[in-house]
Amino acid sequence: MGWMLAEKHEITTGEFRGFVVGRTKQSAADNLLKLGGRDLMGISLPPDLMTPKLAPADIAAVVNNRNGIRVTDSQGLNARLFFEGDQIVAIENRGVDKVEQLFKIGQTRESVNHQLELISKDNRRIEVESIGRIDSAYWGVVNRDAAKAVNILRGYDGWHFIVPSEKPGGATYRLFFSEDRLIRLEYERPRFEK
């Protein structure tokens, strides 16, 4: 027995199963709980929805308003910084060895902005883009308390979850937000074949 895709939708206007494009994350979170969403994860935005790379003048706005950023420069820096509240909680280094000298767990957003200003003053071309964080192990622990998980999920611009009660084998939802508003919903529901 296997499964085939029975239904697939991509919604960018209107309403689908209680989710309304243009409404806030709070509205989406309330509906997610109402539907009985499970296996909640923060996910990266697809490339077509990602914030374009920014010039130095716009960097502070991204650092101050996003939960994840990717920082690159002309000398090989390629770091992903993830925030909760005002502090860095995780760092992924995909470039040069000196990332640990530039950024540290617990560092504040203000300090990150200051560090990025120093990097740009060294005549290095610097770019910052907004990213999401995929961390299923983390979400698996938080998922024991759905309300708490949804509260944490609000900090991400990409949401992934399942609704197991949808027949016959549950449904997968992916919601994407920009400036706290739902801009796209992707839905898939399988069917079993004998």
C-alpha positions in Angstrom: 0.0 0.0 0.0 1.3 3.4 -0.9 0.0 6.9 -1.2 -0.7 9.4 -4.0 -1.4 13.1 -3.8 -5.1 13.5 -3.7 -5.2 17.3 -3.4 -2.7 20.1 -3.7 -3.4 23.9 -3.5 -1.3 27.1 -3.4 -3.4 30.0 -2.1 -2.2 33.6 -2.4 -5.7 35.3 -2.2 -8.8 34.7 -0.3 -9.5 32.0 2.3 -8.8 28.3 2.7 -9.9 26.2 5.7 -10.1 29.3 8.0 -6.7 30.8 6.9 -7.2 34.2 5.2 -4.5 35.7 3.1 -3.7 39.2 4.5 -4.6 38.3 8.1 -2.1 38.4 10.9 0.0 35.6 12.4 -2.2 35.7 15.5 -5.2 34.9 13.3 -3.4 32.0 11.7 -2.2 30.7 15.0 -5.7 30.7 16.4 -6.9 28.8 13.3 -4.0 26.3 13.6 -5.0 25.5 17.1 -8.7 25.2 16.1 -7.8 22.7 13.4 -5.6 20.7 15.8 -2.3 21.3 14.0 0.6 19.1 15.1 4.3 18.6 14.3 4.8 22.4 14.1 8.1 23.6 12.6 9.5 27.0 11.6 10.8 26.7 8.0 12.7 28.8 5.6 10.9 31.0 3.1 11.0 29.7 -0.5 13.5 31.6 -2.7 10.7 33.6 -4.4 9.5 35.0 -1.1 12.9 35.7 0.5 13.8 39.3 1.4 16.3 40.5 -1.2 19.8 41.0 0.0 20.2 44.5 1.6 22.6 47.4 1.4 24.3 48.5 4.7 21.8 51.3 5.2 18.9 48.7 5.5 20.7 46.1 7.5 19.7 47.3 11.0 16.0 47.0 10.1 16.4 43.3 9.2 18.6 42.6 12.3 16.1 44.2 14.6 13.0 42.7 13.1 13.8 39.1 12.0 14.4 35.9 13.9 17.0 34.7 11.4 19.6 36.4 9.2 22.3 35.3 6.9 25.4 37.5 6.7 27.8 37.3 3.8 30.7 39.5 2.8 33.3 39.8 0.1 36.0 38.0 2.2 34.1 34.7 2.6 32.0 35.3 5.6 28.8 33.2 5.5 27.1 33.0 8.8 23.5 32.4 9.9 22.4 34.0 13.1 19.2 33.1 14.9 17.6 35.2 17.5 15.0 34.7 20.3 14.0 38.0 21.8 17.0 40.3 21.7 19.8 37.7 21.7 21.5 35.3 19.4 20.5 31.7 20.4 22.2 29.8 17.5 25.0 30.4 14.9 25.7 28.4 11.8 29.1 29.0 10.2 29.2 28.2 6.5 32.2 30.3 5.7 35.4 31.6 7.3 36.8 30.4 10.6 36.6 33.7 12.4 32.8 33.8 12.8 33.3 33.0 16.5 35.3 36.2 16.8 32.6 38.3 15.3 29.4 36.8 16.7 28.6 34.9 20.0 25.6 33.1 21.5 23.9 35.6 23.8 25.1 38.7 21.8 22.4 41.4 21.5 20.9 42.7 18.3 22.4 46.1 19.1 25.8 44.5 19.4 25.3 42.6 16.1 24.4 45.8 14.3 27.6 47.4 15.7 29.7 44.5 14.5 28.2 44.7 11.0 28.9 48.4 10.9 32.6 47.6 11.8 32.8 45.0 9.0 31.4 47.4 6.5 33.9 50.1 7.5 36.7 47.7 6.6 35.6 48.3 2.9 34.1 44.9 2.7 30.9 44.4 0.7 28.4 43.0 3.2 25.0 41.6 2.6 22.3 40.6 5.0 19.1 38.6 4.2 16.2 37.3 6.2 16.0 33.6 6.7 14.0 31.0 8.6 15.3 28.3 10.8 14.5 24.6 10.5 15.2 22.8 13.7 12.9 19.8 14.0 14.5 18.4 17.2 13.8 21.7 19.0 10.2 21.8 17.8 9.7 18.1 18.7 10.3 19.0 22.4 8.1 22.2 22.3 5.4 20.3 20.5 4.2 18.7 23.7 2.5 21.9 24.5 0.7 23.1 21.3 -0.1 26.6 22.7 3.5 27.1 23.7 4.8 25.8 20.3 2.4 28.1 18.4 3.6 31.1 20.5 7.2 30.3 19.5 6.2 29.6 15.9 4.9 33.3 15.6 8.6 34.3 15.5 9.1 32.6 12.1 7.9 33.7 8.7 7.5 30.1 7.4 5.3 27.6 9.3 5.0 23.9 8.6 2.4 21.6 10.3 0.1 18.7 9.8 -3.6 18.3 10.6 -3.9 14.6 11.3 -7.7 14.6 11.5 -8.1 15.4 7.8 -9.1 12.1 6.0 -7.8 9.8 4.9 -4.2 10.3 6.1 -3.9 13.9 7.4 -2.9 17.0 5.5 0.3 19.1 5.3 0.1 22.9 5.5 2.9 25.4 4.8 2.1 29.1 5.6 4.3 32.0 4.6 4.2 35.5 6.1 5.6 38.9 5.3 5.4 41.8 7.8 3.2 39.7 10.1 0.6 39.0 7.3 -0.1 35.7 5.6 0.9 35.9 2.0 0.8 32.3 0.8 -0.6 28.9 1.9 0.5 25.6 0.5 -1.7 22.5 1.2 -1.2 18.8 0.4 -3.5 15.9 1.2 -2.5 12.3 0.3 -4.8 9.4 -0.5 -3.8 5.8 -0.1 -3.7 3.4 -3.1 -4.1 -0.4 -2.7 
